[in-house]
């Protein structure tokens, strides 16, 4: 396997292929096959998202994949942002369609026409809905599994509120939701308010969650958007007020994609393969029996497995024949299983099990009656260790500079004074290939722009995927 530090790009592709997460040999570029192991990991990520939003009274829906051209054309600014990325459907069988339809690039156009039917009075608000679906964008750049593709596994939440103040409270709640999700995935991040030219089309402002992959490139792994009344005025989403008048609803959205899985792979893996955080891992614990002619190792292993399954752990026993224990150890390490349990003749005789952590290979011998408690402790330790390691790399690659020429010898996140003007951002990108991520909404310190010298604030720049 490639060395992750020296050749992250090749390592990333190799680990996805070897571990069986995705198969990119499907004959349509950028539309890959989810393999069972990768799909289960993504479903576990979806589960963490659902648990967080469901606990805050969001309701799950599922809208059709097709959107008419008229639906998209209602919001010209919205369409303009994606018009070069839309897949159009123009025939039904052999007959031309009377109305052209698109595979949804996002779902505002599909959902907000229905919102206008559902929202009638103040009592209907706030409306909080989400769906986890595929969206389609004709990506013309170099595609990369889970990072830049044409069929995107997408979580999107959409809300409507009776005031801008309430929609701002929703934006703050999104931050709490994201904090829970990122914690369970052990992912560090920075929040940046995107510049106006890079915000979501139709949004008043966009906040993005950016992390850092090995090699020093940033990856956007989530966004939240404040729409105000921009979309409700276009789609006629109004509610009846107590005084008998009508008011346009204020709206927000929150989007996450399979880039979360890409970040988990890239940030936590090592030269031996994947390392899944326990909440994401398709299999949290694998039991590897070591064959013996003197005792019934397999029955003892199954007993341990049942103890763990009964406590809610995702656990399996590798009872494959014709493979040595050493082969199995390496195989499951490459697939990122957080913990394995080794059981041989000595363990059966003594009523114990050897628990091995994936991230540091530390071994713990535990009595069979305590194996579930020890498993819980070790998995929490793995989660803490992954978080600490990721945060350390993140902090070490966040650089403050005062001189424009320092960009030439820097990678990762670069924080520098910026006036906020597009012209200065483009000069940085043209000369150093560092894109503008935006400003931190919590940082109000005044700084001089490193390009033009005018007053500004700290901006964050990076090379990105």
Buried (B, 14 or more C-beta within 10 A) or exposed (E): BBEBEEEBEEBBBBBBBBBEBBBBEEEEEBBBEBBEBBBBBBBBBBEBBBEBBEEEEBEEEEBEBEBBBEBBEBBEEBBEBBEEBBBEBEEEEEEEBEEBBBBBBBBBBBBBBBBBEEBEEEEBBBBBBBBBBEBBBBBEEEBBBBBBBBBBBBBBBBBBBBEEEBBBBBBEBBBEBBEBBBBBBBBBBBBBBBBEEBBBBBBBBBBBBBBBBBBBBBBBBBBBBBBBBBBBEBBBBBBBEEEEEEBBBBBBBBBBBBBBBBBBBBBBBBEBBBBBBBBBBBBBBBBBBBEBEEBEBBEBBBBBBEBBBEEEBBBBBBBEEEEEBEEBBEBBBBBBBBBBBBBBBBBBEEEBBBBBBBBEEEEBEBEBEEBBEBBBBBBEBBBEBBBEBBEEBBEEBBBEBEEBEBBEEBBBBBBBBBBBBEEBBBBBBEEBEBBBBBBBEEEEEEBBBBBBEEEBBBBBBBBBB
